[in-house]
Amino acid sequence: MSTKDIVIVIDSLQNRIQKYPQLGNKKDKFYNLLENIKNEYKKLEVPDNLLEVYNSLVKKGKELNNKFSATANAKEVKDQVEYYIRYLNAALGDLRNEVGWVNVYQRWFLFTSILFLVLSPQWFGFVLPALFFVPIFLGSRGLKARSVNGFYMSLSVAPIGFMTGTVWAKNGLYVMGNMATAIANNMAQTGRSQGFATALTIVPPILGVILVISSIVMAYKGYKAKHLFV
């Protein structure tokens, strides 16, 4: 099925935006974004299994076109246009079969979150991981719903994970030059065997390096998948 209907809806929306002074300096931005999106839709065909998504997109676009009036709340109209543009981008990803990027990002987010929760208490106590437990939980739920708010909440794990991993990596550099002392200190603090103390000395810095890498990869995967959230 062709995308003729959504192209017509976007054309109409662009015309209404141009004639709606209440949008102020947002008019040109919205118009240009819609022009780029429209050109992408012109290149596509709608597969049968996504007709419901496509029809919903057309329906919401027609409803939005009817929102423009002199008596309408300008802020509400602006918010609805922004939401519809995100919806158009997300649906474009569906039609291009790019939804797998969401799953890839979600796996990296969960992996980074687990490493952060495991490694951060040593340096920052339990307060920091406790503070991030709610964003991690809500971010995980938001990703499943493809919510843009959940997506941005999940992204907060990347910088804090990078910071935690960097601290452990720096500790690893110290350990490399003072291995015997570090193992002896861990034996004294834990009262455990030399083998356990050695593992406790070596493994966390290695996991810290992995956390640095996973935080960077997670941020990159998030950048690639950001247009798929509404």
Salt bridges, closest charged atoms under 4 A:
ASP11 OD1 - LYS38 NZ 2.55
GLU35 OE1 - LYS38 NZ 3.23
GLU40 OE2 - LYS43 NZ 3.26
GLU40 OE1 - ARG96 NH2 2.18
ASP79 OD2 - LYS75 NZ 2.91
ASP79 OD1 - LYS78 NZ 3.44
GLU82 OE2 - LYS26 NZ 3.81
GLU82 OE2 - LYS78 NZ 3.69
ASP94 OD1 - ARG146 NH1 2.87
GLU98 OE1 - HIS227 NE2 2.96
